[in-house]
Amino acid sequence: MSGRTYALPPSIIALVVLLALGWGSNWPVMKVVMTEMAPLHFRALCLIAGAAGLFAIAQANRLTIRVPKGSWPRLVAIAAFNVAAWNVLAVYGVTFMESGRAAILAYTFPVWSVLLGVWFLREPLTGRRLAGVILGLLGMLLLLGEELQAVGRSPTGALLLVASAISWAVSTAIMKRWPVDLPTTSFTGWQMLLALVPILSGALVFEKGSFSPLGLTAWPLWGLIYNATVSSIFCNWAWIKIATHAPISISSLSTLMIPIVGVFSGMLVLGERPQWSDFAALALVVAALAVVLMPQRQAA
């Protein structure tokens, strides 16, 4: 019979809000840190702190850490796309343009995720999800505004950020198609530890500078601490929780709020001033989230 409703659990919706605040505000913070620390050195330190913190939390809560037999190939693939590629592509891409606008390009992720969900996971492309994608894209395009010309002048940065979005979408599809039977905490910790190998190697081979945070001035130091705790531990854990408990179309669309927070936090941290397009884009993205996340009726 019809008449039943389904919706994301309130705990997952709360994580969506916290994730948007945590990751959105991190974009200008990353730029601040990288004024005094090389990109891969910076990300390597964050991954070390993140993996150590997550494994400590898993151990304290007596959660299993052992990777199930036969799961290593998919775990390595997920870590490569979700953490390693994302961190390298995004952290270099953000150096080419303003942090808020970089976040917008990186968060074209929902478009690729919805397409992968339909093609790879056979998820239905409902009217609501399609409407959410269209509203979210309109918000992103509006927010880019005059930055489209800047993107044209910096194709390298644009390509890196779009590639990071595609990489993230691929990893989410893999997680849904071939799940790894691990608690979210240890699953996230393993991804960060595996991604540390290529990123640390790249830092040692291709970059110069120190891994020590002691030489940083106050704001870059606080930014590093924020990344190592809030962004690396909580936000990564929250994203894996969302991605493994919701359809890929919904989980990916839930990230549309992140670039909006990124733009406005960039204004606060870096002194930029909001324009009418920023507020209009915010309204469009909120509408996209409402369309997708509000309870909807489902036939039995």
C-alpha positions in Angstrom: 0.0 0.0 0.0 1.1 3.6 -0.4 1.2 6.4 2.2 4.4 5.5 4.0 7.2 8.1 4.2 10.9 7.8 4.4 13.6 10.3 5.3 17.1 10.5 6.4 17.5 9.9 10.2 17.8 13.2 12.2 21.3 12.2 13.2 22.4 12.0 9.6 20.8 15.4 8.8 22.7 16.9 11.8 25.9 15.5 10.5 25.2 17.1 7.1 24.9 20.5 8.8 28.0 20.0 10.9 30.0 18.7 7.9 29.0 21.8 5.9 30.2 24.1 8.7 33.4 22.1 9.3 34.6 21.6 5.7 33.1 24.8 4.3 35.1 27.0 6.7 38.2 24.9 6.0 38.8 26.3 2.5 40.1 29.7 3.6 41.9 28.1 6.5 43.9 25.9 4.1 45.1 29.0 2.2 46.2 30.5 5.4 48.2 27.4 6.4 49.8 27.1 2.9 51.3 30.6 3.2 53.9 29.1 5.5 53.8 25.3 4.8 54.2 23.3 1.5 50.9 21.7 0.4 51.9 18.0 0.7 53.8 18.6 4.0 50.6 20.2 5.3 48.3 17.3 4.1 50.7 14.7 5.4 50.6 16.1 8.9 46.8 16.2 8.8 46.6 12.6 7.7 49.0 11.5 10.4 46.9 13.3 13.0 43.6 12.1 11.5 44.6 8.4 11.3 46.1 8.4 14.8 43.0 10.1 16.3 40.5 7.9 14.6 42.3 4.7 15.5 42.6 5.9 19.1 38.8 6.6 19.2 38.1 3.1 17.7 40.4 1.4 20.2 38.8 3.3 23.1 35.3 2.3 22.0 36.5 -1.3 21.4 35.6 -1.1 17.7 37.1 -3.6 15.3 40.1 -2.4 13.4 41.1 -5.5 11.5 40.2 -5.3 7.8 38.0 -8.2 6.7 39.6 -10.9 4.5 39.3 -10.0 0.8 38.5 -6.3 1.5 42.0 -4.8 1.0 41.7 -4.1 -2.8 38.4 -2.1 -2.4 39.8 -0.3 0.7 42.9 0.7 -1.2 40.8 1.9 -4.2 38.5 3.9 -1.9 41.5 5.5 -0.1 43.2 6.3 -3.4 40.2 8.2 -4.8 38.6 9.5 -1.6 41.6 10.7 0.3 44.9 10.6 -1.7 43.7 12.0 -5.0 41.3 14.4 -3.4 43.9 15.9 -1.0 46.5 16.3 -3.7 44.2 17.7 -6.4 42.2 20.1 -4.1 45.2 21.4 -2.1 47.1 22.4 -5.2 43.9 23.6 -7.0 43.0 26.0 -4.2 46.4 27.8 -4.7 45.3 29.0 -8.1 42.2 31.0 -7.1 40.1 32.4 -4.2 39.2 29.7 -1.6 35.4 30.2 -1.9 35.4 29.9 -5.7 37.8 26.9 -5.5 35.3 25.2 -3.2 32.5 25.7 -5.7 34.5 23.9 -8.4 35.4 21.1 -6.1 31.8 20.7 -5.1 30.6 20.0 -8.6 30.9 16.6 -7.0 27.1 16.0 -6.7 26.7 16.2 -10.5 29.2 13.4 -11.0 27.8 11.4 -8.1 24.2 11.5 -9.4 25.4 10.4 -12.8 27.5 7.6 -11.3 24.6 6.6 -9.1 22.3 6.3 -12.1 24.8 4.5 -14.3 26.9 2.5 -11.9 24.6 1.8 -9.0 21.3 1.8 -10.9 19.8 4.3 -8.5 16.6 6.0 -9.8 16.9 9.5 -11.0 13.8 10.8 -9.3 12.2 14.2 -10.0 13.4 15.5 -6.6 17.0 14.5 -7.1 17.1 16.0 -10.6 15.5 19.2 -9.3 18.1 19.2 -6.5 21.0 18.9 -9.0 19.6 21.7 -11.2 19.0 24.1 -8.3 22.4 23.3 -6.9 24.2 23.8 -10.2 22.3 27.1 -10.7 23.6 28.3 -7.4 27.1 27.3 -8.2 27.1 28.9 -11.6 25.6 32.1 -10.1 28.2 32.2 -7.4 31.0 31.8 -9.9 29.7 34.8 -11.8 32.6 36.9 -12.9 35.0 34.2 -11.7 34.3 32.3 -14.8 36.7 34.6 -16.6 39.2 34.0 -13.8 38.8 30.2 -14.3 39.5 30.7 -17.9 42.8 32.5 -17.0 43.7 29.6 -14.7 42.7 26.4 -16.5 45.2 24.4 -14.4 43.5 25.2 -11.1 40.0 24.6 -12.6 41.0 21.2 -14.0 42.6 20.1 -10.7 39.5 21.0 -8.7 37.0 19.4 -11.1 39.3 16.3 -11.2 39.1 16.3 -7.4 35.3 16.3 -7.6 35.3 13.4 -10.0 37.7 11.5 -7.8 35.5 12.0 -4.8 32.4 10.8 -6.7 34.2 7.7 -7.9 35.2 6.8 -4.3 31.6 7.3 -3.1 30.3 5.0 -5.8 32.8 2.3 -4.9 31.8 2.5 -1.2 28.2 2.0 -2.2 28.9 -0.8 -4.7 31.5 -2.7 -2.7 31.2 -1.8 0.9 33.9 -2.6 3.5 32.5 -4.3 6.6 34.2 -2.0 9.2 32.9 0.6 11.7 32.9 4.1 10.3 35.7 5.2 12.6 38.2 2.5 11.7 37.2 2.5 8.1 38.0 6.2 7.9 41.2 5.8 9.8 42.5 3.1 7.4 41.7 5.3 4.4 43.8 8.1 5.9 46.7 5.8 6.8 46.8 4.3 3.3 46.6 7.7 1.6 49.5 8.9 3.8 51.9 6.7 1.9 51.8 8.4 -1.5 51.3 11.9 0.0 54.2 11.6 2.4 56.4 10.2 -0.4 55.4 13.1 -2.6 56.2 15.6 0.1 59.7 14.1 0.7 60.5 13.9 -3.0 58.9 16.9 -4.6 58.7 19.6 -1.9 61.1 21.4 0.4 60.5 22.6 3.9 60.0 21.3 7.4 57.2 19.2 8.8 57.6 20.9 12.2 54.7 23.2 13.1 56.9 25.1 15.5 58.1 27.5 12.9 54.6 28.6 12.0 53.1 31.9 13.1 49.8 32.0 15.1 47.1 31.9 12.4 48.8 29.2 10.2 49.4 27.1 13.4 45.8 27.4 14.4 44.8 26.5 10.9 47.0 23.4 11.0 45.4 22.4 14.4 41.9 22.9 12.9 42.7 20.7 9.9 44.3 18.0 12.0 41.3 17.8 14.4 38.0 19.1 13.0 38.6 18.6 9.3 40.7 15.4 9.3 39.1 13.5 12.2 35.5 14.7 12.6 34.6 15.8 9.1 36.1 12.8 7.4 34.3 10.5 9.9 31.0 12.4 9.3 31.3 12.1 5.5 31.9 8.4 5.6 28.9 8.0 7.9 26.7 10.0 5.6 28.0 8.3 2.4 27.5 4.7 3.8 24.0 5.4 5.2 22.3 7.3 2.4 21.8 6.8 -1.4 24.7 8.3 -3.3 22.3 10.9 -5.0 21.2 12.2 -1.6 24.5 12.0 0.2 26.3 13.9 -2.6 23.6 16.6 -2.9 23.8 17.1 0.9 27.3 18.5 0.3 26.0 21.4 -1.7 26.0 23.6 1.4 29.8 23.3 1.8 30.9 25.6 -1.0 28.4 28.2 0.2 29.9 28.1 3.7 33.3 28.2 2.0 32.5 31.4 0.2 31.1 33.2 3.3 33.9 32.0 5.6 36.4 33.2 3.0 34.7 36.6 3.3 35.1 36.6 7.1 38.7 35.2 7.1 40.1 36.9 4.1 38.1 40.1 4.1 36.0 39.6 1.0 32.6 41.3 0.8 29.3 39.5 -0.1 27.5 40.4 -3.3 23.9 39.9 -4.3 24.9 36.7 -6.2 26.3 35.2 -3.0 23.0 35.5 -1.3 21.0 34.3 -4.3 23.2 31.3 -4.6 22.7 30.5 -0.9 18.9 30.5 -1.5 19.2 28.2 -4.5 21.4 25.7 -2.6 19.2 25.7 0.5 16.3 25.0 -1.9 18.2 22.1 -3.4 18.8 20.7 0.0 15.2 21.1 1.0 14.0 19.4 -2.2 16.2 16.4 -1.6 16.2 16.0 2.2 12.6 16.6 3.0 10.5 13.4 3.7 8.8 12.2 0.6 6.1 9.7 0.0 6.9 6.2 -1.1 4.7 3.5 -2.5 4.8 0.2 -0.7 
